Amino acid sequence: MIHDMRLQKEYYNYIKNGTKRIEIRLYDEKRRQLKIDDTIRFHLLDDENEYLEVKVIGLLRYKDIETLINNHDIKLLTKETMPKEELIAIFNNIYNKEEQAKYGVLGILFNIIK
């Protein structure tokens, strides 16, 4: 199955240059459809025609963003120099604590295929 997701340019480029190998999302109804070996098309937020295709190789479920981030090397999640606290704040700004408590958080481990 193929899933489409949008990414801001900064995070899109981290995937494109091989820096980022885990995408973090809320484990909502849409993400519950993901399975190992599925394909995700990460579209550049400002240009739907530009995208990267990745193969899902792991689905990592956590109760909240702090637990996910503390269980993985920052190099797999974003640029190496970003403090964990900054990444947590960014995610919390997108998905509030109530949403995280309701759904949980998903780390999508992937390999680039195109």
FINUTOR-719623 format. One line per field, with one value per residue (C-alpha): residue number from 1; chain; x, y, z. Coordinates in pm, 1 decimal, always signed. Example, Ala and Ser with C-alpha at 12.3 -4.5 7.8 and 13.67 -1.06 7.14 Angstrom:
resi	1	2
chain	A	A
xx	+1230.0	+1367.0
yy	-450.0	-106.0
zz	+780.0	+714.0
This chain:
resi	1	2	3	4	5	6	7	8	9	10	11	12	13	14	15	16	17	18	19	20	21	22	23	24	25	26	27	28	29	30	31	32	33	34	35	36	37	38	39	40	41	42	43	44	45	46	47	48	49	50	51	52	53	54	55	56	57	58	59	60	61	62	63	64	65	66	67	68	69	70	71	72	73	74	75	76	77	78	79	80	81	82	83	84	85	86	87	88	89	90	91	92	93	94	95	96	97	98	99	100	101	102	103	104	105	106	107	108	109	110	111	112	113	114
chain	A	A	A	A	A	A	A	A	A	A	A	A	A	A	A	A	A	A	A	A	A	A	A	A	A	A	A	A	A	A	A	A	A	A	A	A	A	A	A	A	A	A	A	A	A	A	A	A	A	A	A	A	A	A	A	A	A	A	A	A	A	A	A	A	A	A	A	A	A	A	A	A	A	A	A	A	A	A	A	A	A	A	A	A	A	A	A	A	A	A	A	A	A	A	A	A	A	A	A	A	A	A	A	A	A	A	A	A	A	A	A	A	A	A
xx	+0.0	+114.8	+58.9	+107.4	+240.9	+362.5	+682.8	+826.8	+1128.9	+1380.0	+1269.3	+1219.0	+1581.3	+1701.0	+1543.6	+1673.2	+2033.9	+2020.2	+2022.1	+1672.8	+1563.7	+1266.8	+962.9	+761.2	+382.7	+80.7	-48.6	-390.3	-636.8	-436.6	-107.4	-277.6	-312.9	+66.1	+221.9	+577.4	+679.4	+429.0	+553.1	+526.4	+552.7	+686.2	+575.0	+747.3	+491.4	+531.7	+548.9	+318.3	+498.7	+828.2	+840.7	+1059.0	+946.2	+1044.8	+977.7	+849.4	+1082.7	+970.3	+681.8	+782.0	+492.2	+534.8	+307.1	+454.7	+724.1	+966.5	+974.0	+1032.1	+1310.7	+1482.7	+1489.3	+1660.5	+1972.2	+1889.1	+2077.0	+1791.2	+1525.5	+1665.5	+1994.6	+2258.1	+2308.5	+1944.6	+1894.9	+1636.0	+1443.0	+1404.0	+1267.1	+1025.3	+903.8	+853.7	+651.5	+448.6	+367.0	+221.9	+51.1	-49.2	-16.5	-387.6	-357.0	-46.5	-223.1	-522.8	-337.7	+23.7	+321.2	+461.2	+816.7	+819.6	+1153.6	+1222.4	+1467.5	+1466.8	+1368.8	+1332.0
yy	+0.0	+356.0	+638.8	+1009.8	+1247.4	+1604.1	+1741.1	+2084.8	+2152.4	+2123.1	+1770.7	+1667.1	+1759.4	+1564.5	+1253.9	+1336.4	+1375.3	+1062.5	+1235.5	+1136.6	+769.3	+786.9	+1005.1	+1096.7	+1116.9	+1096.4	+736.5	+846.3	+667.3	+749.1	+615.0	+301.9	+194.9	+171.5	-173.6	-302.0	-301.0	-25.2	+269.0	+629.1	+920.8	+1215.3	+1520.6	+1852.9	+2075.7	+2362.1	+2142.2	+1839.5	+1722.7	+1675.4	+1368.1	+1090.3	+729.9	+525.1	+168.2	+119.2	-120.2	-58.5	+88.3	+212.6	+294.4	+513.2	+685.8	+1031.2	+1219.1	+1233.4	+855.1	+808.0	+1064.5	+931.9	+580.8	+675.7	+855.4	+1211.3	+1143.0	+913.9	+1178.2	+1510.7	+1693.1	+1574.9	+1916.2	+1970.9	+1938.5	+1679.6	+1947.7	+2150.4	+1851.9	+1775.7	+2137.2	+2132.1	+1810.4	+1934.8	+2246.7	+2030.4	+1767.3	+1875.0	+1659.2	+1566.5	+1429.0	+1235.0	+1089.6	+991.2	+834.0	+781.4	+857.4	+656.7	+644.6	+527.2	+362.5	+358.9	+314.9	+544.5	+364.7	+658.7
zz	+0.0	-73.0	+177.4	+112.4	+378.1	+363.5	+512.9	+566.3	+346.9	+633.0	+728.9	+367.2	+300.9	+606.5	+454.6	+107.3	+225.5	+441.4	+780.2	+896.3	+912.1	+1152.0	+1085.5	+1394.3	+1372.2	+1596.2	+1602.4	+1478.5	+1251.7	+937.8	+1079.5	+1215.8	+851.5	+807.7	+780.6	+740.5	+369.9	+282.0	+77.1	+189.9	-48.5	+148.4	-48.4	-10.0	+164.1	-84.9	-397.6	-416.5	-731.6	-549.8	-331.9	-195.5	-169.4	+130.8	+242.6	+597.0	+780.5	+1137.1	+1337.0	+1680.8	+1914.6	+2221.3	+2469.6	+2399.8	+2211.5	+2504.6	+2536.4	+2162.7	+2146.5	+2458.7	+2308.9	+1979.3	+1865.7	+1758.9	+1430.7	+1320.9	+1389.9	+1268.5	+1224.8	+1469.4	+1626.9	+1726.9	+2103.2	+2203.3	+2392.8	+2072.7	+1878.7	+2163.7	+2162.2	+1783.7	+1800.5	+2100.0	+1900.7	+1620.6	+1840.1	+2189.8	+2500.8	+2494.5	+2139.3	+2235.6	+2540.8	+2328.2	+2032.4	+2129.5	+1906.8	+1616.7	+1490.1	+1129.1	+1051.3	+676.9	+391.1	+89.2	-230.7	-471.0
